[in-house]
Amino acid sequence: MADEPASWATWTTKNVWAGPGGVRTVEGAQLNGDLSVHTTWTGTEAILTVQYTDAQDWFTLQGSPIEVADEQAARGWHQHAVEAVRGGNGGALT
């Protein structure tokens, strides 16, 4: 079934420096500094997470998950999350 679209995908961007104010997470943490941004698209939603680069623990970005119907839109949300982290000020996904 090579013509069928993917039903899931992931993207990771490492070494994203968080802007002043860092990013907020669902778990209540506020992260600053050198972060990695990871997105998992499940086929129906994008789950956006961050971690200190090369650490073990991942944290869910405030505003995630986001309902996303297709892979291209999910990839767009990943890039939006990277820019939100760079922008700092809590890195809200809006």
ROMAR-7966 format. One record per atom (N, C-alpha, C): residue number from 1; residue in three letters; x, z, y. Coordinates in nm, 2 decimals. Atoms other than C-alpha are relative to their C-alpha. Layout:
BEGIN
<site><n>NUM</n><res>ALA</res><px>X</px><pz>Z</pz><py>Y</py></site>
...
This chain:
BEGIN
<site><n>1</n><res>MET</res><px>0.08</px><pz>0.00</pz><py>-0.12</py></site>
<site><n>1</n><res>MET</res><px>0.00</px><pz>0.00</pz><py>0.00</py></site>
<site><n>1</n><res>MET</res><px>0.09</px><pz>0.00</pz><py>0.13</py></site>
<site><n>2</n><res>ALA</res><px>-0.09</px><pz>0.01</pz><py>-0.11</py></site>
<site><n>2</n><res>ALA</res><px>0.27</px><pz>-0.10</pz><py>0.25</py></site>
<site><n>2</n><res>ALA</res><px>-0.07</px><pz>-0.02</pz><py>0.13</py></site>
<site><n>3</n><res>ASP</res><px>0.07</px><pz>0.03</pz><py>-0.13</py></site>
<site><n>3</n><res>ASP</res><px>0.01</px><pz>-0.21</pz><py>0.51</py></site>
<site><n>3</n><res>ASP</res><px>-0.08</px><pz>0.12</pz><py>0.05</py></site>
<site><n>4</n><res>GLU</res><px>0.08</px><pz>-0.12</pz><py>-0.05</py></site>
<site><n>4</n><res>GLU</res><px>-0.16</px><pz>0.13</pz><py>0.54</py></site>
<site><n>4</n><res>GLU</res><px>0.09</px><pz>0.08</pz><py>0.10</py></site>
<site><n>5</n><res>PRO</res><px>-0.08</px><pz>-0.08</pz><py>-0.10</py></site>
<site><n>5</n><res>PRO</res><px>-0.06</px><pz>0.33</pz><py>0.85</py></site>
<site><n>5</n><res>PRO</res><px>0.04</px><pz>0.14</pz><py>-0.06</py></site>
<site><n>6</n><res>ALA</res><px>-0.04</px><pz>-0.13</pz><py>0.04</py></site>
<site><n>6</n><res>ALA</res><px>0.12</px><pz>0.66</pz><py>0.80</py></site>
<site><n>6</n><res>ALA</res><px>-0.11</px><pz>0.10</pz><py>0.03</py></site>
<site><n>7</n><res>SER</res><px>0.10</px><pz>-0.10</pz><py>-0.03</py></site>
<site><n>7</n><res>SER</res><px>-0.10</px><pz>0.96</pz><py>0.78</py></site>
<site><n>7</n><res>SER</res><px>0.07</px><pz>0.13</pz><py>0.05</py></site>
<site><n>8</n><res>TRP</res><px>-0.07</px><pz>-0.11</pz><py>-0.06</py></site>
<site><n>8</n><res>TRP</res><px>0.17</px><pz>1.20</pz><py>0.91</py></site>
<site><n>8</n><res>TRP</res><px>0.14</px><pz>-0.05</pz><py>0.05</py></site>
<site><n>9</n><res>ALA</res><px>-0.13</px><pz>0.04</pz><py>-0.05</py></site>
<site><n>9</n><res>ALA</res><px>0.50</px><pz>1.18</pz><py>1.11</py></site>
<site><n>9</n><res>ALA</res><px>0.06</px><pz>0.13</pz><py>0.07</py></site>
<site><n>10</n><res>THR</res><px>-0.07</px><pz>-0.11</pz><py>-0.07</py></site>
<site><n>10</n><res>THR</res><px>0.76</px><pz>1.42</pz><py>1.26</py></site>
<site><n>10</n><res>THR</res><px>0.11</px><pz>-0.06</pz><py>0.10</py></site>
<site><n>11</n><res>TRP</res><px>-0.10</px><pz>0.03</pz><py>-0.10</py></site>
<site><n>11</n><res>TRP</res><px>1.00</px><pz>1.40</pz><py>1.56</py></site>
<site><n>11</n><res>TRP</res><px>0.07</px><pz>0.12</pz><py>0.04</py></site>
<site><n>12</n><res>THR</res><px>-0.08</px><pz>-0.11</pz><py>-0.05</py></site>
<site><n>12</n><res>THR</res><px>1.28</px><pz>1.63</pz><py>1.67</py></site>
<site><n>12</n><res>THR</res><px>0.09</px><pz>-0.05</pz><py>0.10</py></site>
<site><n>13</n><res>THR</res><px>-0.09</px><pz>0.03</pz><py>-0.10</py></site>
<site><n>13</n><res>THR</res><px>1.47</px><pz>1.62</pz><py>1.99</py></site>
<site><n>13</n><res>THR</res><px>0.08</px><pz>0.13</pz><py>0.03</py></site>
<site><n>14</n><res>LYS</res><px>-0.09</px><pz>-0.12</pz><py>-0.01</py></site>
<site><n>14</n><res>LYS</res><px>1.77</px><pz>1.86</pz><py>2.00</py></site>
<site><n>14</n><res>LYS</res><px>0.07</px><pz>0.00</pz><py>0.14</py></site>
<site><n>15</n><res>ASN</res><px>-0.08</px><pz>-0.02</pz><py>-0.12</py></site>
<site><n>15</n><res>ASN</res><px>1.97</px><pz>2.00</pz><py>2.30</py></site>
<site><n>15</n><res>ASN</res><px>-0.08</px><pz>-0.03</pz><py>0.12</py></site>
<site><n>16</n><res>VAL</res><px>0.08</px><pz>0.01</pz><py>-0.12</py></site>
<site><n>16</n><res>VAL</res><px>1.69</px><pz>2.00</pz><py>2.55</py></site>
<site><n>16</n><res>VAL</res><px>0.01</px><pz>0.12</pz><py>0.08</py></site>
<site><n>17</n><res>TRP</res><px>-0.02</px><pz>-0.12</pz><py>-0.09</py></site>
<site><n>17</n><res>TRP</res><px>1.78</px><pz>2.23</pz><py>2.84</py></site>
<site><n>17</n><res>TRP</res><px>-0.12</px><pz>0.04</pz><py>0.07</py></site>
<site><n>18</n><res>ALA</res><px>0.13</px><pz>-0.04</pz><py>-0.06</py></site>
<site><n>18</n><res>ALA</res><px>1.48</px><pz>2.43</pz><py>2.95</py></site>
<site><n>18</n><res>ALA</res><px>0.03</px><pz>0.02</pz><py>0.15</py></site>
<site><n>19</n><res>GLY</res><px>-0.01</px><pz>-0.02</pz><py>-0.15</py></site>
<site><n>19</n><res>GLY</res><px>1.43</px><pz>2.42</pz><py>3.33</py></site>
<site><n>19</n><res>GLY</res><px>-0.03</px><pz>0.15</pz><py>0.03</py></site>
<site><n>20</n><res>PRO</res><px>0.02</px><pz>-0.14</pz><py>-0.05</py></site>
<site><n>20</n><res>PRO</res><px>1.39</px><pz>2.74</pz><py>3.54</py></site>
<site><n>20</n><res>PRO</res><px>-0.14</px><pz>0.05</pz><py>-0.04</py></site>
<site><n>21</n><res>GLY</res><px>0.12</px><pz>-0.05</pz><py>0.05</py></site>
<site><n>21</n><res>GLY</res><px>1.12</px><pz>2.96</pz><py>3.39</py></site>
<site><n>21</n><res>GLY</res><px>-0.03</px><pz>-0.03</pz><py>-0.15</py></site>
<site><n>22</n><res>GLY</res><px>0.00</px><pz>0.03</pz><py>0.14</py></site>
<site><n>22</n><res>GLY</res><px>1.17</px><pz>2.82</pz><py>3.04</py></site>
<site><n>22</n><res>GLY</res><px>-0.14</px><pz>-0.05</pz><py>-0.05</py></site>
<site><n>23</n><res>VAL</res><px>0.13</px><pz>0.04</pz><py>0.06</py></site>
<site><n>23</n><res>VAL</res><px>0.87</px><pz>2.76</pz><py>2.81</py></site>
<site><n>23</n><res>VAL</res><px>-0.07</px><pz>0.12</pz><py>-0.07</py></site>
<site><n>24</n><res>ARG</res><px>0.08</px><pz>-0.11</pz><py>0.06</py></site>
<site><n>24</n><res>ARG</res><px>0.59</px><pz>2.99</pz><py>2.68</py></site>
<site><n>24</n><res>ARG</res><px>-0.04</px><pz>-0.05</pz><py>-0.14</py></site>
<site><n>25</n><res>THR</res><px>0.04</px><pz>0.04</pz><py>0.13</py></site>
<site><n>25</n><res>THR</res><px>0.49</px><pz>3.00</pz><py>2.32</py></site>
<site><n>25</n><res>THR</res><px>-0.13</px><pz>0.08</pz><py>-0.04</py></site>
<site><n>26</n><res>VAL</res><px>0.12</px><pz>-0.06</pz><py>0.04</py></site>
<site><n>26</n><res>VAL</res><px>0.17</px><pz>3.09</pz><py>2.14</py></site>
<site><n>26</n><res>VAL</res><px>0.03</px><pz>0.15</pz><py>-0.05</py></site>
<site><n>27</n><res>GLU</res><px>-0.04</px><pz>-0.13</pz><py>0.06</py></site>
<site><n>27</n><res>GLU</res><px>0.36</px><pz>3.38</pz><py>1.97</py></site>
<site><n>27</n><res>GLU</res><px>0.03</px><pz>0.10</pz><py>0.11</py></site>
<site><n>28</n><res>GLY</res><px>-0.03</px><pz>-0.09</pz><py>-0.11</py></site>
<site><n>28</n><res>GLY</res><px>0.42</px><pz>3.53</pz><py>2.32</py></site>
<site><n>28</n><res>GLY</res><px>0.14</px><pz>0.00</pz><py>0.05</py></site>
<site><n>29</n><res>ALA</res><px>-0.14</px><pz>0.01</pz><py>-0.04</py></site>
<site><n>29</n><res>ALA</res><px>0.79</px><pz>3.45</pz><py>2.35</py></site>
<site><n>29</n><res>ALA</res><px>0.01</px><pz>-0.10</pz><py>0.12</py></site>
<site><n>30</n><res>GLN</res><px>-0.04</px><pz>0.10</pz><py>-0.11</py></site>
<site><n>30</n><res>GLN</res><px>0.94</px><pz>3.28</pz><py>2.66</py></site>
<site><n>30</n><res>GLN</res><px>0.14</px><pz>-0.04</pz><py>-0.03</py></site>
<site><n>31</n><res>LEU</res><px>-0.14</px><pz>0.05</pz><py>0.04</py></site>
<site><n>31</n><res>LEU</res><px>1.24</px><pz>3.07</pz><py>2.56</py></site>
<site><n>31</n><res>LEU</res><px>0.06</px><pz>-0.07</pz><py>0.12</py></site>
<site><n>32</n><res>ASN</res><px>-0.08</px><pz>0.07</pz><py>-0.11</py></site>
<site><n>32</n><res>ASN</res><px>1.51</px><pz>2.95</pz><py>2.80</py></site>
<site><n>32</n><res>ASN</res><px>0.13</px><pz>-0.05</pz><py>-0.07</py></site>
<site><n>33</n><res>GLY</res><px>-0.13</px><pz>0.05</pz><py>0.05</py></site>
<site><n>33</n><res>GLY</res><px>1.83</px><pz>2.76</pz><py>2.75</py></site>
<site><n>33</n><res>GLY</res><px>-0.01</px><pz>-0.13</pz><py>-0.08</py></site>
<site><n>34</n><res>ASP</res><px>-0.02</px><pz>0.12</pz><py>0.08</py></site>
<site><n>34</n><res>ASP</res><px>1.93</px><pz>2.50</pz><py>2.49</py></site>
<site><n>34</n><res>ASP</res><px>-0.10</px><pz>0.01</pz><py>-0.11</py></site>
<site><n>35</n><res>LEU</res><px>0.10</px><pz>-0.01</pz><py>0.09</py></site>
<site><n>35</n><res>LEU</res><px>1.62</px><pz>2.43</pz><py>2.29</py></site>
<site><n>35</n><res>LEU</res><px>-0.02</px><pz>-0.14</pz><py>-0.08</py></site>
<site><n>36</n><res>SER</res><px>0.04</px><pz>0.12</pz><py>0.08</py></site>
<site><n>36</n><res>SER</res><px>1.50</px><pz>2.18</pz><py>2.02</py></site>
<site><n>36</n><res>SER</res><px>-0.15</px><pz>0.00</pz><py>0.00</py></site>
<site><n>37</n><res>VAL</res><px>0.15</px><pz>0.03</pz><py>0.00</py></site>
<site><n>37</n><res>VAL</res><px>1.15</px><pz>2.03</pz><py>2.04</py></site>
<site><n>37</n><res>VAL</res><px>-0.03</px><pz>-0.08</pz><py>-0.13</py></site>
<site><n>38</n><res>HIS</res><px>0.05</px><pz>0.06</pz><py>0.13</py></site>
<site><n>38</n><res>HIS</res><px>0.97</px><pz>1.94</pz><py>1.71</py></site>
<site><n>38</n><res>HIS</res><px>-0.15</px><pz>-0.02</pz><py>0.01</py></site>
<site><n>39</n><res>THR</res><px>0.14</px><pz>0.04</pz><py>0.01</py></site>
<site><n>39</n><res>THR</res><px>0.64</px><pz>1.76</pz><py>1.67</py></site>
<site><n>39</n><res>THR</res><px>-0.03</px><pz>-0.04</pz><py>-0.14</py></site>
<site><n>40</n><res>THR</res><px>0.05</px><pz>0.04</pz><py>0.13</py></site>
<site><n>40</n><res>THR</res><px>0.45</px><pz>1.73</pz><py>1.34</py></site>
<site><n>40</n><res>THR</res><px>-0.14</px><pz>-0.06</pz><py>0.03</py></site>
<site><n>41</n><res>TRP</res><px>0.13</px><pz>0.06</pz><py>-0.01</py></site>
<site><n>41</n><res>TRP</res><px>0.16</px><pz>1.48</pz><py>1.35</py></site>
<site><n>41</n><res>TRP</res><px>-0.06</px><pz>0.00</pz><py>-0.14</py></site>
<site><n>42</n><res>THR</res><px>0.06</px><pz>-0.02</pz><py>0.14</py></site>
<site><n>42</n><res>THR</res><px>-0.08</px><pz>1.56</pz><py>1.06</py></site>
<site><n>42</n><res>THR</res><px>-0.10</px><pz>-0.11</pz><py>-0.03</py></site>
<site><n>43</n><res>GLY</res><px>0.10</px><pz>0.11</pz><py>0.02</py></site>
<site><n>43</n><res>GLY</res><px>-0.30</px><pz>1.25</pz><py>1.10</py></site>
<site><n>43</n><res>GLY</res><px>-0.12</px><pz>0.03</pz><py>0.09</py></site>
<site><n>44</n><res>THR</res><px>0.11</px><pz>-0.03</pz><py>-0.09</py></site>
<site><n>44</n><res>THR</res><px>-0.55</px><pz>1.44</pz><py>1.32</py></site>
<site><n>44</n><res>THR</res><px>0.04</px><pz>0.09</pz><py>0.12</py></site>
<site><n>45</n><res>GLU</res><px>-0.05</px><pz>-0.08</pz><py>-0.11</py></site>
<site><n>45</n><res>GLU</res><px>-0.34</px><pz>1.67</pz><py>1.54</py></site>
<site><n>45</n><res>GLU</res><px>0.15</px><pz>0.00</pz><py>0.01</py></site>
<site><n>46</n><res>ALA</res><px>-0.15</px><pz>-0.02</pz><py>-0.02</py></site>
<site><n>46</n><res>ALA</res><px>0.01</px><pz>1.72</pz><py>1.69</py></site>
<site><n>46</n><res>ALA</res><px>0.02</px><pz>0.14</pz><py>0.02</py></site>
<site><n>47</n><res>ILE</res><px>-0.04</px><pz>-0.14</pz><py>-0.01</py></site>
<site><n>47</n><res>ILE</res><px>0.17</px><pz>2.05</pz><py>1.64</py></site>
<site><n>47</n><res>ILE</res><px>0.14</px><pz>0.00</pz><py>0.06</py></site>
<site><n>48</n><res>LEU</res><px>-0.12</px><pz>0.01</pz><py>-0.08</py></site>
<site><n>48</n><res>LEU</res><px>0.44</px><pz>2.10</pz><py>1.90</py></site>
<site><n>48</n><res>LEU</res><px>0.07</px><pz>0.14</pz><py>-0.01</py></site>
<site><n>49</n><res>THR</res><px>-0.07</px><pz>-0.13</pz><py>0.01</py></site>
<site><n>49</n><res>THR</res><px>0.71</px><pz>2.37</pz><py>1.84</py></site>
<site><n>49</n><res>THR</res><px>0.14</px><pz>-0.01</pz><py>0.06</py></site>
<site><n>50</n><res>VAL</res><px>-0.13</px><pz>-0.01</pz><py>-0.06</py></site>
<site><n>50</n><res>VAL</res><px>1.04</px><pz>2.48</pz><py>1.99</py></site>
<site><n>50</n><res>VAL</res><px>0.08</px><pz>0.11</pz><py>-0.07</py></site>
<site><n>51</n><res>GLN</res><px>-0.09</px><pz>-0.10</pz><py>0.05</py></site>
<site><n>51</n><res>GLN</res><px>1.34</px><pz>2.67</pz><py>1.88</py></site>
<site><n>51</n><res>GLN</res><px>0.13</px><pz>0.00</pz><py>0.08</py></site>
<site><n>52</n><res>TYR</res><px>-0.13</px><pz>0.01</pz><py>-0.06</py></site>
<site><n>52</n><res>TYR</res><px>1.68</px><pz>2.77</pz><py>2.02</py></site>
<site><n>52</n><res>TYR</res><px>0.07</px><pz>-0.09</pz><py>-0.10</py></site>
<site><n>53</n><res>THR</res><px>-0.07</px><pz>0.11</pz><py>0.08</py></site>
<site><n>53</n><res>THR</res><px>1.89</px><pz>2.47</pz><py>1.90</py></site>
<site><n>53</n><res>THR</res><px>0.08</px><pz>0.07</pz><py>-0.11</py></site>
<site><n>54</n><res>ASP</res><px>-0.06</px><pz>-0.04</pz><py>0.13</py></site>
<site><n>54</n><res>ASP</res><px>2.01</px><pz>2.53</pz><py>1.54</py></site>
<site><n>54</n><res>ASP</res><px>-0.03</px><pz>0.14</pz><py>-0.04</py></site>
<site><n>55</n><res>ALA</res><px>0.05</px><pz>-0.13</pz><py>0.06</py></site>
<site><n>55</n><res>ALA</res><px>1.83</px><pz>2.86</pz><py>1.50</py></site>
<site><n>55</n><res>ALA</res><px>-0.09</px><pz>-0.02</pz><py>-0.11</py></site>
<site><n>56</n><res>GLN</res><px>0.09</px><pz>0.02</pz><py>0.11</py></site>
<site><n>56</n><res>GLN</res><px>1.60</px><pz>2.92</pz><py>1.21</py></site>
<site><n>56</n><res>GLN</res><px>-0.15</px><pz>0.01</pz><py>0.04</py></site>
<site><n>57</n><res>ASP</res><px>0.14</px><pz>-0.03</pz><py>-0.03</py></site>
<site><n>57</n><res>ASP</res><px>1.28</px><pz>3.04</pz><py>1.38</py></site>
<site><n>57</n><res>ASP</res><px>-0.06</px><pz>-0.11</pz><py>0.10</py></site>
<site><n>58</n><res>TRP</res><px>0.07</px><pz>0.09</pz><py>-0.09</py></site>
<site><n>58</n><res>TRP</res><px>1.03</px><pz>2.79</pz><py>1.54</py></site>
<site><n>58</n><res>TRP</res><px>-0.12</px><pz>0.07</pz><py>0.06</py></site>
<site><n>59</n><res>PHE</res><px>0.11</px><pz>-0.06</pz><py>-0.07</py></site>
<site><n>59</n><res>PHE</res><px>0.77</px><pz>2.89</pz><py>1.79</py></site>
<site><n>59</n><res>PHE</res><px>-0.09</px><pz>-0.12</pz><py>0.05</py></site>
<site><n>60</n><res>THR</res><px>0.10</px><pz>0.10</pz><py>-0.04</py></site>
<site><n>60</n><res>THR</res><px>0.45</px><pz>2.70</pz><py>1.88</py></site>
<site><n>60</n><res>THR</res><px>-0.01</px><pz>0.00</pz><py>0.15</py></site>
<site><n>61</n><res>LEU</res><px>0.01</px><pz>0.01</pz><py>-0.14</py></site>
<site><n>61</n><res>LEU</res><px>0.44</px><pz>2.57</pz><py>2.23</py></site>
<site><n>61</n><res>LEU</res><px>-0.14</px><pz>0.04</pz><py>0.05</py></site>
<site><n>62</n><res>GLN</res><px>0.13</px><pz>-0.03</pz><py>-0.06</py></site>
<site><n>62</n><res>GLN</res><px>0.16</px><pz>2.71</pz><py>2.45</py></site>
<site><n>62</n><res>GLN</res><px>-0.08</px><pz>-0.13</pz><py>0.02</py></site>
<site><n>63</n><res>GLY</res><px>0.09</px><pz>0.12</pz><py>-0.02</py></site>
<site><n>63</n><res>GLY</res><px>-0.13</px><pz>2.45</pz><py>2.44</py></site>
<site><n>63</n><res>GLY</res><px>0.00</px><pz>-0.08</pz><py>-0.13</py></site>
<site><n>64</n><res>SER</res><px>0.00</px><pz>0.07</pz><py>0.13</py></site>
<site><n>64</n><res>SER</res><px>-0.05</px><pz>2.33</pz><py>2.08</py></site>
<site><n>64</n><res>SER</res><px>-0.08</px><pz>0.08</pz><py>-0.10</py></site>
<site><n>65</n><res>PRO</res><px>0.00</px><pz>0.14</pz><py>0.03</py></site>
<site><n>65</n><res>PRO</res><px>-0.19</px><pz>2.20</pz><py>1.86</py></site>
<site><n>65</n><res>PRO</res><px>-0.10</px><pz>-0.08</pz><py>0.09</py></site>
<site><n>66</n><res>ILE</res><px>0.08</px><pz>0.09</pz><py>-0.08</py></site>
<site><n>66</n><res>ILE</res><px>-0.34</px><pz>1.90</pz><py>2.03</py></site>
<site><n>66</n><res>ILE</res><px>-0.07</px><pz>-0.11</pz><py>-0.09</py></site>
<site><n>67</n><res>GLU</res><px>0.07</px><pz>0.10</pz><py>0.09</py></site>
<site><n>67</n><res>GLU</res><px>-0.60</px><pz>1.67</pz><py>1.87</py></site>
<site><n>67</n><res>GLU</res><px>0.05</px><pz>-0.14</pz><py>0.04</py></site>
<site><n>68</n><res>VAL</res><px>-0.06</px><pz>0.13</pz><py>-0.02</py></site>
<site><n>68</n><res>VAL</res><px>-0.44</px><pz>1.33</pz><py>1.83</py></site>
<site><n>68</n><res>VAL</res><px>-0.04</px><pz>-0.09</pz><py>-0.12</py></site>
<site><n>69</n><res>ALA</res><px>0.05</px><pz>0.08</pz><py>0.11</py></site>
<site><n>69</n><res>ALA</res><px>-0.59</px><pz>1.05</pz><py>1.63</py></site>
<site><n>69</n><res>ALA</res><px>0.10</px><pz>-0.10</pz><py>-0.05</py></site>
<site><n>70</n><res>ASP</res><px>-0.09</px><pz>0.10</pz><py>0.05</py></site>
<site><n>70</n><res>ASP</res><px>-0.29</px><pz>0.81</pz><py>1.60</py></site>
<site><n>70</n><res>ASP</res><px>0.14</px><pz>0.04</pz><py>0.03</py></site>
<site><n>71</n><res>GLU</res><px>-0.14</px><pz>-0.03</pz><py>0.00</py></site>
<site><n>71</n><res>GLU</res><px>0.08</px><pz>0.82</pz><py>1.55</py></site>
<site><n>71</n><res>GLU</res><px>0.07</px><pz>-0.03</pz><py>0.14</py></site>
<site><n>72</n><res>GLN</res><px>-0.06</px><pz>0.03</pz><py>-0.13</py></site>
<site><n>72</n><res>GLN</res><px>0.17</px><pz>0.65</pz><py>1.88</py></site>
<site><n>72</n><res>GLN</res><px>-0.04</px><pz>0.10</pz><py>0.11</py></site>
<site><n>73</n><res>ALA</res><px>0.04</px><pz>-0.10</pz><py>-0.09</py></site>
<site><n>73</n><res>ALA</res><px>-0.03</px><pz>0.90</pz><py>2.08</py></site>
<site><n>73</n><res>ALA</res><px>0.08</px><pz>0.13</pz><py>-0.03</py></site>
<site><n>74</n><res>ALA</res><px>-0.07</px><pz>-0.12</pz><py>0.04</py></site>
<site><n>74</n><res>ALA</res><px>0.14</px><pz>1.19</pz><py>1.89</py></site>
<site><n>74</n><res>ALA</res><px>0.14</px><pz>-0.01</pz><py>0.05</py></site>
<site><n>75</n><res>ARG</res><px>-0.14</px><pz>0.02</pz><py>-0.05</py></site>
<site><n>75</n><res>ARG</res><px>0.48</px><pz>1.04</pz><py>1.97</py></site>
<site><n>75</n><res>ARG</res><px>0.01</px><pz>0.02</pz><py>0.15</py></site>
<site><n>76</n><res>GLY</res><px>0.01</px><pz>-0.02</pz><py>-0.15</py></site>
<site><n>76</n><res>GLY</res><px>0.37</px><pz>1.03</pz><py>2.34</py></site>
<site><n>76</n><res>GLY</res><px>0.00</px><pz>0.15</pz><py>0.03</py></site>
<site><n>77</n><res>TRP</res><px>0.00</px><pz>-0.14</pz><py>-0.02</py></site>
<site><n>77</n><res>TRP</res><px>0.29</px><pz>1.40</pz><py>2.32</py></site>
<site><n>77</n><res>TRP</res><px>0.13</px><pz>0.07</pz><py>-0.03</py></site>
<site><n>78</n><res>HIS</res><px>-0.13</px><pz>-0.05</pz><py>0.03</py></site>
<site><n>78</n><res>HIS</res><px>0.63</px><pz>1.47</pz><py>2.17</py></site>
<site><n>78</n><res>HIS</res><px>0.09</px><pz>-0.02</pz><py>0.13</py></site>
<site><n>79</n><res>GLN</res><px>-0.09</px><pz>0.02</pz><py>-0.12</py></site>
<site><n>79</n><res>GLN</res><px>0.80</px><pz>1.31</pz><py>2.47</py></site>
<site><n>79</n><res>GLN</res><px>-0.05</px><pz>0.08</pz><py>0.12</py></site>
<site><n>80</n><res>HIS</res><px>0.06</px><pz>-0.08</pz><py>-0.10</py></site>
<site><n>80</n><res>HIS</res><px>0.56</px><pz>1.49</pz><py>2.70</py></site>
<site><n>80</n><res>HIS</res><px>0.05</px><pz>0.15</pz><py>-0.01</py></site>
<site><n>81</n><res>ALA</res><px>-0.05</px><pz>-0.13</pz><py>0.03</py></site>
<site><n>81</n><res>ALA</res><px>0.67</px><pz>1.82</pz><py>2.54</py></site>
<site><n>81</n><res>ALA</res><px>0.14</px><pz>0.01</pz><py>0.04</py></site>
<site><n>82</n><res>VAL</res><px>-0.15</px><pz>0.00</pz><py>-0.04</py></site>
<site><n>82</n><res>VAL</res><px>1.04</px><pz>1.73</pz><py>2.59</py></site>
<site><n>82</n><res>VAL</res><px>0.01</px><pz>0.01</pz><py>0.15</py></site>
<site><n>83</n><res>GLU</res><px>0.00</px><pz>-0.01</pz><py>-0.15</py></site>
<site><n>83</n><res>GLU</res><px>0.97</px><pz>1.67</pz><py>2.96</py></site>
<site><n>83</n><res>GLU</res><px>-0.05</px><pz>0.13</pz><py>0.05</py></site>
<site><n>84</n><res>ALA</res><px>0.05</px><pz>-0.13</pz><py>-0.04</py></site>
<site><n>84</n><res>ALA</res><px>0.77</px><pz>1.99</pz><py>2.99</py></site>
<site><n>84</n><res>ALA</res><px>0.10</px><pz>0.11</pz><py>-0.02</py></site>
<site><n>85</n><res>VAL</res><px>-0.11</px><pz>-0.10</pz><py>0.02</py></site>
<site><n>85</n><res>VAL</res><px>1.06</px><pz>2.19</pz><py>2.85</py></site>
<site><n>85</n><res>VAL</res><px>0.10</px><pz>-0.02</pz><py>0.11</py></site>
<site><n>86</n><res>ARG</res><px>-0.10</px><pz>0.03</pz><py>-0.11</py></site>
<site><n>86</n><res>ARG</res><px>1.30</px><pz>2.02</pz><py>3.09</py></site>
<site><n>86</n><res>ARG</res><px>-0.05</px><pz>0.05</pz><py>0.13</py></site>
<site><n>87</n><res>GLY</res><px>0.05</px><pz>-0.04</pz><py>-0.13</py></site>
<site><n>87</n><res>GLY</res><px>1.07</px><pz>2.10</pz><py>3.37</py></site>
<site><n>87</n><res>GLY</res><px>-0.01</px><pz>0.15</pz><py>0.02</py></site>
<site><n>88</n><res>GLY</res><px>0.01</px><pz>-0.14</pz><py>-0.01</py></site>
<site><n>88</n><res>GLY</res><px>1.05</px><pz>2.47</pz><py>3.29</py></site>
<site><n>88</n><res>GLY</res><px>-0.13</px><pz>0.05</pz><py>0.05</py></site>
<site><n>89</n><res>ASN</res><px>0.12</px><pz>-0.06</pz><py>-0.05</py></site>
<site><n>89</n><res>ASN</res><px>0.79</px><pz>2.68</pz><py>3.47</py></site>
<site><n>89</n><res>ASN</res><px>-0.10</px><pz>0.03</pz><py>-0.10</py></site>
<site><n>90</n><res>GLY</res><px>0.08</px><pz>-0.04</pz><py>0.11</py></site>
<site><n>90</n><res>GLY</res><px>0.65</px><pz>2.79</pz><py>3.14</py></site>
<site><n>90</n><res>GLY</res><px>-0.03</px><pz>-0.12</pz><py>-0.10</py></site>
<site><n>91</n><res>GLY</res><px>0.01</px><pz>0.12</pz><py>0.08</py></site>
<site><n>91</n><res>GLY</res><px>0.65</px><pz>2.43</pz><py>3.00</py></site>
<site><n>91</n><res>GLY</res><px>-0.14</px><pz>-0.02</pz><py>-0.06</py></site>
<site><n>92</n><res>ALA</res><px>0.14</px><pz>0.01</pz><py>0.05</py></site>
<site><n>92</n><res>ALA</res><px>0.27</px><pz>2.41</pz><py>2.97</py></site>
<site><n>92</n><res>ALA</res><px>-0.02</px><pz>-0.15</pz><py>-0.04</py></site>
<site><n>93</n><res>LEU</res><px>0.05</px><pz>0.13</pz><py>0.05</py></site>
<site><n>93</n><res>LEU</res><px>0.12</px><pz>2.12</pz><py>2.77</py></site>
<site><n>93</n><res>LEU</res><px>-0.13</px><pz>-0.03</pz><py>0.07</py></site>
<site><n>94</n><res>THR</res><px>0.13</px><pz>0.03</pz><py>-0.06</py></site>
<site><n>94</n><res>THR</res><px>-0.15</px><pz>1.97</pz><py>2.99</py></site>
<site><n>94</n><res>THR</res><px>-0.01</px><pz>-0.15</pz><py>0.01</py></site>
